[in-house]
Amino acid sequence: MVEVNGENYGKLIFDTDQDAWVLWPKQIDDGVTYFDDLKETEDQINFELEHAED
């Protein structure tokens, strides 16, 4: 589970077909594919969430 401000934002699941982590945000019915490295994926998601209002 991915939480933002204590609320459920979505799920982070490893997709073996794509060999990458995929974020499934709760508010949309589509996944966002990131990297095969979990730490790199987490860092990228954090960066995007921090800069979402820019």
TORSE-559309 format. One record per residue (C-alpha): residue in one letter; x, y, z; residue number from 0. Coordinates in steps of 0.1 Angstrom, whole numbers, plus 5000, padded with zeros to 4 digits. Example, Ala and Ser with C-alpha at 12.3 -4.5 7.8 and 13.67 -1.06 7.14 Angstrom:
<sites>
+----+------+------+------+-----+
| aa |    X |    Y |    Z |   i |
+----+------+------+------+-----+
|  A | 5123 | 4955 | 5078 |   0 |
|  S | 5137 | 4989 | 5071 |   1 |
+----+------+------+------+-----+
</sites>
This chain:
<sites>
+----+------+------+------+-----+
| aa |    X |    Y |    Z |   i |
+----+------+------+------+-----+
|  M | 5000 | 5000 | 5000 |   0 |
|  V | 5011 | 5035 | 4993 |   1 |
|  E | 4999 | 5062 | 5017 |   2 |
|  V | 4999 | 5099 | 5013 |   3 |
|  N | 4991 | 5120 | 5044 |   4 |
|  G | 4979 | 5089 | 5062 |   5 |
|  E | 4954 | 5080 | 5035 |   6 |
|  N | 4955 | 5051 | 5010 |   7 |
|  Y | 4968 | 5064 | 4977 |   8 |
|  G | 4971 | 5031 | 4959 |   9 |
|  K | 4990 | 4998 | 4956 |  10 |
|  L | 5025 | 4991 | 4945 |  11 |
|  I | 5028 | 4957 | 4928 |  12 |
|  F | 5058 | 4940 | 4910 |  13 |
|  D | 5048 | 4930 | 4875 |  14 |
|  T | 5069 | 4900 | 4864 |  15 |
|  D | 5058 | 4904 | 4828 |  16 |
|  Q | 5073 | 4939 | 4827 |  17 |
|  D | 5100 | 4932 | 4853 |  18 |
|  A | 5091 | 4965 | 4869 |  19 |
|  W | 5071 | 4980 | 4898 |  20 |
|  V | 5037 | 4993 | 4889 |  21 |
|  L | 5017 | 5018 | 4910 |  22 |
|  W | 4980 | 5015 | 4908 |  23 |
|  P | 4966 | 5047 | 4922 |  24 |
|  K | 4932 | 5044 | 4939 |  25 |
|  Q | 4916 | 5073 | 4920 |  26 |
|  I | 4923 | 5059 | 4885 |  27 |
|  D | 4919 | 5025 | 4869 |  28 |
|  D | 4953 | 5024 | 4852 |  29 |
|  G | 4988 | 5015 | 4865 |  30 |
|  V | 5020 | 5036 | 4862 |  31 |
|  T | 5051 | 5016 | 4855 |  32 |
|  Y | 5084 | 5025 | 4871 |  33 |
|  F | 5116 | 5006 | 4876 |  34 |
|  D | 5127 | 4971 | 4885 |  35 |
|  D | 5145 | 4985 | 4916 |  36 |
|  L | 5121 | 4991 | 4945 |  37 |
|  K | 5142 | 5018 | 4961 |  38 |
|  E | 5145 | 5037 | 4928 |  39 |
|  T | 5107 | 5033 | 4923 |  40 |
|  E | 5100 | 5046 | 4959 |  41 |
|  D | 5123 | 5076 | 4954 |  42 |
|  Q | 5106 | 5085 | 4921 |  43 |
|  I | 5071 | 5082 | 4935 |  44 |
|  N | 5081 | 5104 | 4965 |  45 |
|  F | 5096 | 5130 | 4941 |  46 |
|  E | 5065 | 5130 | 4919 |  47 |
|  L | 5041 | 5134 | 4949 |  48 |
|  E | 5062 | 5162 | 4964 |  49 |
|  H | 5062 | 5181 | 4932 |  50 |
|  A | 5026 | 5173 | 4921 |  51 |
|  E | 5015 | 5209 | 4929 |  52 |
|  D | 5043 | 5226 | 4911 |  53 |
+----+------+------+------+-----+
</sites>
